[in-house]
Amino acid sequence: MNDYAYQRWLTRLEGIDLEIVRAAIICGVPLLEPGVIERVLHDEAWVCRRENAAAFYKLRGLLLMHE
């Protein structure tokens, strides 16, 4: 992989990571706590501290894509 291709992929992945963080903040999901990401992947919305179904499902979709 050349440097240009590497930079393009890096930029895309950083954008995905940023959207993951934004969605987690909106619905109050503490991503860094143990087991929380697994719960989101298993569609357990009760981990949200603030109810926002759209943000939760966006977060879940991004995590599934990033996996």
Residue pairs with C-beta under 8 A, 6 or more apart in sequence:
1 9
13 66
16 62
16 65
16 66
17 66
19 58
19 62
20 31
20 59
20 62
20 63
20 66
21 31
23 29
23 55
23 56
23 58
23 59
23 62
24 30
24 31
24 59
26 50
26 52
26 55
27 48
27 49
27 50
27 51
27 52
27 55
27 56
27 59
28 48
28 49
28 50
29 36
29 40
29 47
29 48
29 49
29 56
29 59
30 36
30 47
30 49
31 37
36 47
37 63
39 46
39 47
40 47
40 56
40 59
40 60
40 63
41 60
41 63
41 64
41 67
43 60
45 53
45 56
48 56
